[in-house]
Amino acid sequence: MDNGAALDELAGMQALNWDGHEARVAERAVPEIGEGDALVRVHLAGICNTDLEITRGYMAFRGTLGHEFVGVVEAGPEAWRGRRVVGEINFACGVCSSCRRGMQRHCSARSVMGIVGADGALAELLRVPAANLHAVPDTVSDEQAVFAEPLAAAFEVLEQVHVSAETRAVVLGDGKLGLLVAQVLHQAGARVTAIGRHPEKLAILAARGIVAREIGSWDAASAQADLVVEASGTLAGFAVALAATRPRGTLVLKSTVASSGASVDPALLAHIVIHEITVIGSRCGSFPPALRALASGSVDVAPLVSRTFPLPEAAEALRHAAERGVLKVIVAPADGSSGPRGTSARPGAPSPTPATLATRTRATLQ
């Protein structure tokens, strides 16, 4: 492949870099791509709770943050150039035992975009293995497509657990991922109850016919379900989710939390054994179901966007994303406006505060 002409025109780029102490937008070299790689010009990138956990010590990552994106291939294999794409975040070796079994997401030598050993998507340009790319349907906007990665993670639950019209499901947590998981289970036919702390977030689900309850008016032990998905983003959520799971039910864990010195109460482990509860860890998922859901409208992501920032203000965007009650914060590297291609920030969205991420406190589900 001949990428010389395209790359020769690119000198440097802006990216949100985390050095272990501070996140700031800085000039970085354009990523080098090898055979089989693509260079993507990022249109939009989303900020995820994992990005916030990295700033609290998760995975000890250093480099460009971000793993949710949509963009256009600028250089790389001819078949991909000029196409609008999203991409899977696990960069696999292709030769280890996991890869040979088709489990590239669990490659023993993998790097993970913006999380482990690979720079992320909060940048003007991004290196992605072409094997990880998925073309975005013309009917799906950039503002929808940027949700492909977290929505794929929500659909992973359906790959791990059989769901039917008889399945009573509880989704614990009304953050971004919880709202997506609740919609995915609902469109799959499950009888879903979503539990959270924020009436305005729960209203998003209620508008789609999903039962939504504030945690203060809900008793986990008396409302046990066949399937519980813990997506609260808190350590306290595990105990609540466990109490909500019926004997021989299934508990799916979605939260990744950075917390030094934390331990699991042995009584909770005994509860799992005594009640024969199946506990499943759930991480990344397949992109095609997510893109189909976005194209069909069976999952609605528009109400989940709280605010869009231009890339030069990405550090401020990260601080804003850590504010209590904020849903999806998007960064737009492709232009310098306050929103992508004329889309302004949501009216009435609060301005970021100068408080540091280290002193942020999050509500727990105790």
PENOR-V590106 format. One record per residue. N is the residue number from 1. RES is the residue in three letters. OMEGA is omega as a letter, one per 40 degrees, with the letter a starting at -180 (* if undefined). BURIAL is + if it has 9 or more other ideal C-beta (glycine too) atoms within 8 Angstrom, else -. Layout:
n->N res->RES omega->OMEGA burial->BURIAL
n->N res->RES omega->OMEGA burial->BURIAL
This chain:
n->1 res->MET omega->a burial->-
n->2 res->ASP omega->i burial->-
n->3 res->ASN omega->a burial->+
n->4 res->GLY omega->a burial->-
n->5 res->ALA omega->a burial->-
n->6 res->ALA omega->a burial->+
n->7 res->LEU omega->a burial->+
n->8 res->ASP omega->a burial->-
n->9 res->GLU omega->a burial->-
n->10 res->LEU omega->a burial->+
n->11 res->ALA omega->a burial->-
n->12 res->GLY omega->a burial->-
n->13 res->MET omega->i burial->+
n->14 res->GLN omega->i burial->+
n->15 res->ALA omega->i burial->+
n->16 res->LEU omega->a burial->+
n->17 res->ASN omega->i burial->+
n->18 res->TRP omega->a burial->+
n->19 res->ASP omega->a burial->-
n->20 res->GLY omega->a burial->-
n->21 res->HIS omega->a burial->-
n->22 res->GLU omega->i burial->-
n->23 res->ALA omega->i burial->+
n->24 res->ARG omega->i burial->-
n->25 res->VAL omega->a burial->+
n->26 res->ALA omega->i burial->-
n->27 res->GLU omega->i burial->-
n->28 res->ARG omega->i burial->+
n->29 res->ALA omega->i burial->-
n->30 res->VAL omega->a burial->+
n->31 res->PRO omega->i burial->+
n->32 res->GLU omega->i burial->-
n->33 res->ILE omega->i burial->+
n->34 res->GLY omega->i burial->-
n->35 res->GLU omega->i burial->-
n->36 res->GLY omega->i burial->-
n->37 res->ASP omega->i burial->+
n->38 res->ALA omega->i burial->+
n->39 res->LEU omega->a burial->+
n->40 res->VAL omega->i burial->+
n->41 res->ARG omega->a burial->+
n->42 res->VAL omega->i burial->+
n->43 res->HIS omega->i burial->+
n->44 res->LEU omega->i burial->+
n->45 res->ALA omega->a burial->+
n->46 res->GLY omega->i burial->+
n->47 res->ILE omega->a burial->+
n->48 res->CYS omega->i burial->+
n->49 res->ASN omega->i burial->+
n->50 res->THR omega->i burial->+
n->51 res->ASP omega->i burial->+
n->52 res->LEU omega->i burial->+
n->53 res->GLU omega->i burial->+
n->54 res->ILE omega->i burial->+
n->55 res->THR omega->i burial->+
n->56 res->ARG omega->i burial->+
n->57 res->GLY omega->a burial->-
n->58 res->TYR omega->i burial->+
n->59 res->MET omega->i burial->-
n->60 res->ALA omega->a burial->-
n->61 res->PHE omega->i burial->+
n->62 res->ARG omega->i burial->-
n->63 res->GLY omega->a burial->+
n->64 res->THR omega->a burial->+
n->65 res->LEU omega->i burial->+
n->66 res->GLY omega->i burial->+
n->67 res->HIS omega->i burial->+
n->68 res->GLU omega->a burial->+
n->69 res->PHE omega->i burial->+
n->70 res->VAL omega->a burial->+
n->71 res->GLY omega->a burial->+
n->72 res->VAL omega->a burial->+
n->73 res->VAL omega->a burial->+
n->74 res->GLU omega->i burial->+
n->75 res->ALA omega->a burial->+
n->76 res->GLY omega->a burial->+
n->77 res->PRO omega->a burial->+
n->78 res->GLU omega->a burial->-
n->79 res->ALA omega->a burial->-
n->80 res->TRP omega->a burial->+
n->81 res->ARG omega->i burial->+
n->82 res->GLY omega->a burial->-
n->83 res->ARG omega->i burial->+
n->84 res->ARG omega->a burial->+
n->85 res->VAL omega->i burial->+
n->86 res->VAL omega->a burial->+
n->87 res->GLY omega->i burial->+
n->88 res->GLU omega->a burial->+
n->89 res->ILE omega->a burial->+
n->90 res->ASN omega->a burial->+
n->91 res->PHE omega->a burial->+
n->92 res->ALA omega->i burial->+
n->93 res->CYS omega->i burial->+
n->94 res->GLY omega->a burial->-
n->95 res->VAL omega->a burial->-
n->96 res->CYS omega->a burial->+
n->97 res->SER omega->i burial->-
n->98 res->SER omega->i burial->+
n->99 res->CYS omega->a burial->+
n->100 res->ARG omega->i burial->-
n->101 res->ARG omega->i burial->-
n->102 res->GLY omega->a burial->-
n->103 res->MET omega->a burial->-
n->104 res->GLN omega->i burial->+
n->105 res->ARG omega->i burial->+
n->106 res->HIS omega->i burial->-
n->107 res->CYS omega->a burial->+
n->108 res->SER omega->a burial->-
n->109 res->ALA omega->a burial->-
n->110 res->ARG omega->i burial->+
n->111 res->SER omega->a burial->-
n->112 res->VAL omega->a burial->+
n->113 res->MET omega->i burial->+
n->114 res->GLY omega->a burial->+
n->115 res->ILE omega->a burial->+
n->116 res->VAL omega->i burial->-
n->117 res->GLY omega->i burial->-
n->118 res->ALA omega->i burial->+
n->119 res->ASP omega->a burial->+
n->120 res->GLY omega->a burial->+
n->121 res->ALA omega->i burial->+
n->122 res->LEU omega->a burial->+
n->123 res->ALA omega->i burial->+
n->124 res->GLU omega->a burial->+
n->125 res->LEU omega->a burial->+
n->126 res->LEU omega->i burial->+
n->127 res->ARG omega->i burial->+
n->128 res->VAL omega->i burial->+
n->129 res->PRO omega->a burial->+
n->130 res->ALA omega->i burial->+
n->131 res->ALA omega->a burial->-
n->132 res->ASN omega->a burial->+
n->133 res->LEU omega->i burial->+
n->134 res->HIS omega->i burial->+
n->135 res->ALA omega->i burial->-
n->136 res->VAL omega->i burial->+
n->137 res->PRO omega->a burial->-
n->138 res->ASP omega->a burial->-
n->139 res->THR omega->a burial->-
n->140 res->VAL omega->a burial->+
n->141 res->SER omega->i burial->-
n->142 res->ASP omega->a burial->+
n->143 res->GLU omega->i burial->+
n->144 res->GLN omega->a burial->+
n->145 res->ALA omega->a burial->+
n->146 res->VAL omega->i burial->+
n->147 res->PHE omega->a burial->+
n->148 res->ALA omega->a burial->+
n->149 res->GLU omega->i burial->+
n->150 res->PRO omega->i burial->+
n->151 res->LEU omega->i burial->+
n->152 res->ALA omega->i burial->+
n->153 res->ALA omega->i burial->+
n->154 res->ALA omega->i burial->+
n->155 res->PHE omega->i burial->+
n->156 res->GLU omega->i burial->+
n->157 res->VAL omega->a burial->+
n->158 res->LEU omega->i burial->+
n->159 res->GLU omega->a burial->-
n->160 res->GLN omega->a burial->-
n->161 res->VAL omega->i burial->+
n->162 res->HIS omega->a burial->-
n->163 res->VAL omega->i burial->+
n->164 res->SER omega->i burial->-
n->165 res->ALA omega->i burial->-
n->166 res->GLU omega->a burial->-
n->167 res->THR omega->i burial->+
n->168 res->ARG omega->a burial->+
n->169 res->ALA omega->i burial->+
n->170 res->VAL omega->i burial->+
n->171 res->VAL omega->a burial->+
n->172 res->LEU omega->a burial->+
n->173 res->GLY omega->a burial->+
n->174 res->ASP omega->i burial->+
n->175 res->GLY omega->a burial->+
n->176 res->LYS omega->a burial->+
n->177 res->LEU omega->i burial->+
n->178 res->GLY omega->i burial->+
n->179 res->LEU omega->i burial->+
n->180 res->LEU omega->a burial->+
n->181 res->VAL omega->i burial->+
n->182 res->ALA omega->i burial->+
n->183 res->GLN omega->i burial->+
n->184 res->VAL omega->i burial->+
n->185 res->LEU omega->i burial->+
n->186 res->HIS omega->a burial->+
n->187 res->GLN omega->i burial->+
n->188 res->ALA omega->i burial->-
n->189 res->GLY omega->a burial->-
n->190 res->ALA omega->i burial->+
n->191 res->ARG omega->a burial->+
n->192 res->VAL omega->i burial->+
n->193 res->THR omega->i burial->+
n->194 res->ALA omega->a burial->+
n->195 res->ILE omega->i burial->+
n->196 res->GLY omega->a burial->+
n->197 res->ARG omega->a burial->-
n->198 res->HIS omega->a burial->-
n->199 res->PRO omega->a burial->-
n->200 res->GLU omega->i burial->-
n->201 res->LYS omega->i burial->+
n->202 res->LEU omega->i burial->+
n->203 res->ALA omega->i burial->+
n->204 res->ILE omega->i burial->+
n->205 res->LEU omega->i burial->+
n->206 res->ALA omega->i burial->+
n->207 res->ALA omega->i burial->-
n->208 res->ARG omega->i burial->+
n->209 res->GLY omega->a burial->-
n->210 res->ILE omega->i burial->+
n->211 res->VAL omega->a burial->-
n->212 res->ALA omega->a burial->+
n->213 res->ARG omega->i burial->+
n->214 res->GLU omega->a burial->+
n->215 res->ILE omega->i burial->+
n->216 res->GLY omega->a burial->-
n->217 res->SER omega->a burial->-
n->218 res->TRP omega->i burial->+
n->219 res->ASP omega->a burial->-
n->220 res->ALA omega->a burial->+
n->221 res->ALA omega->a burial->-
n->222 res->SER omega->a burial->-
n->223 res->ALA omega->a burial->+
n->224 res->GLN omega->a burial->+
n->225 res->ALA omega->i burial->+
n->226 res->ASP omega->a burial->+
n->227 res->LEU omega->i burial->+
n->228 res->VAL omega->i burial->+
n->229 res->VAL omega->i burial->+
n->230 res->GLU omega->a burial->+
n->231 res->ALA omega->a burial->+
n->232 res->SER omega->a burial->+
n->233 res->GLY omega->a burial->+
n->234 res->THR omega->i burial->+
n->235 res->LEU omega->a burial->-
n->236 res->ALA omega->a burial->+
n->237 res->GLY omega->a burial->+
n->238 res->PHE omega->a burial->+
n->239 res->ALA omega->i burial->+
n->240 res->VAL omega->i burial->+
n->241 res->ALA omega->i burial->+
n->242 res->LEU omega->i burial->+
n->243 res->ALA omega->a burial->+
n->244 res->ALA omega->a burial->+
n->245 res->THR omega->a burial->+
n->246 res->ARG omega->i burial->-
n->247 res->PRO omega->a burial->-
n->248 res->ARG omega->i burial->-
n->249 res->GLY omega->a burial->+
n->250 res->THR omega->i burial->+
n->251 res->LEU omega->i burial->+
n->252 res->VAL omega->a burial->+
n->253 res->LEU omega->i burial->+
n->254 res->LYS omega->a burial->+
n->255 res->SER omega->i burial->+
n->256 res->THR omega->a burial->-
n->257 res->VAL omega->i burial->+
n->258 res->ALA omega->a burial->+
n->259 res->SER omega->a burial->-
n->260 res->SER omega->i burial->-
n->261 res->GLY omega->a burial->-
n->262 res->ALA omega->i burial->-
n->263 res->SER omega->i burial->-
n->264 res->VAL omega->i burial->-
n->265 res->ASP omega->i burial->-
n->266 res->PRO omega->i burial->-
n->267 res->ALA omega->i burial->-
n->268 res->LEU omega->i burial->+
n->269 res->LEU omega->i burial->+
n->270 res->ALA omega->i burial->-
n->271 res->HIS omega->i burial->+
n->272 res->ILE omega->a burial->+
n->273 res->VAL omega->a burial->-
n->274 res->ILE omega->a burial->-
n->275 res->HIS omega->i burial->+
n->276 res->GLU omega->a burial->-
n->277 res->ILE omega->i burial->+
n->278 res->THR omega->i burial->-
n->279 res->VAL omega->a burial->-
n->280 res->ILE omega->i burial->+
n->281 res->GLY omega->a burial->-
n->282 res->SER omega->a burial->+
n->283 res->ARG omega->a burial->-
n->284 res->CYS omega->a burial->+
n->285 res->GLY omega->a burial->+
n->286 res->SER omega->a burial->+
n->287 res->PHE omega->a burial->+
n->288 res->PRO omega->i burial->-
n->289 res->PRO omega->i burial->+
n->290 res->ALA omega->a burial->+
n->291 res->LEU omega->i burial->+
n->292 res->ARG omega->i burial->-
n->293 res->ALA omega->i burial->+
n->294 res->LEU omega->a burial->+
n->295 res->ALA omega->a burial->+
n->296 res->SER omega->a burial->-
n->297 res->GLY omega->i burial->-
n->298 res->SER omega->i burial->-
n->299 res->VAL omega->a burial->+
n->300 res->ASP omega->a burial->-
n->301 res->VAL omega->a burial->+
n->302 res->ALA omega->a burial->-
n->303 res->PRO omega->a burial->-
n->304 res->LEU omega->a burial->+
n->305 res->VAL omega->i burial->+
n->306 res->SER omega->a burial->+
n->307 res->ARG omega->i burial->+
n->308 res->THR omega->i burial->+
n->309 res->PHE omega->i burial->+
n->310 res->PRO omega->a burial->+
n->311 res->LEU omega->i burial->+
n->312 res->PRO omega->i burial->-
n->313 res->GLU omega->a burial->+
n->314 res->ALA omega->i burial->+
n->315 res->ALA omega->i burial->+
n->316 res->GLU omega->i burial->+
n->317 res->ALA omega->i burial->+
n->318 res->LEU omega->i burial->+
n->319 res->ARG omega->i burial->+
n->320 res->HIS omega->a burial->+
n->321 res->ALA omega->i burial->+
n->322 res->ALA omega->i burial->+
n->323 res->GLU omega->i burial->+
n->324 res->ARG omega->i burial->-
n->325 res->GLY omega->a burial->-
n->326 res->VAL omega->i burial->+
n->327 res->LEU omega->a burial->+
n->328 res->LYS omega->i burial->+
n->329 res->VAL omega->a burial->+
n->330 res->ILE omega->i burial->+
n->331 res->VAL omega->a burial->+
n->332 res->ALA omega->i burial->+
n->333 res->PRO omega->a burial->+
n->334 res->ALA omega->i burial->+
n->335 res->ASP omega->a burial->-
n->336 res->GLY omega->a burial->-
n->337 res->SER omega->i burial->+
n->338 res->SER omega->i burial->-
n->339 res->GLY omega->a burial->+
n->340 res->PRO omega->i burial->+
n->341 res->ARG omega->i burial->-
n->342 res->GLY omega->i burial->-
n->343 res->THR omega->a burial->-
n->344 res->SER omega->i burial->-
n->345 res->ALA omega->a burial->+
n->346 res->ARG omega->a burial->-
n->347 res->PRO omega->i burial->-
n->348 res->GLY omega->i burial->-
n->349 res->ALA omega->a burial->-
n->350 res->PRO omega->i burial->-
n->351 res->SER omega->i burial->-
n->352 res->PRO omega->i burial->+
n->353 res->THR omega->a burial->-
n->354 res->PRO omega->a burial->-
n->355 res->ALA omega->a burial->-
n->356 res->THR omega->i burial->-
n->357 res->LEU omega->a burial->+
n->358 res->ALA omega->a burial->-
n->359 res->THR omega->i burial->-
n->360 res->ARG omega->i burial->+
n->361 res->THR omega->a burial->-
n->362 res->ARG omega->i burial->-
n->363 res->ALA omega->i burial->-
n->364 res->THR omega->a burial->+
n->365 res->LEU omega->i burial->+
n->366 res->GLN omega->* burial->-
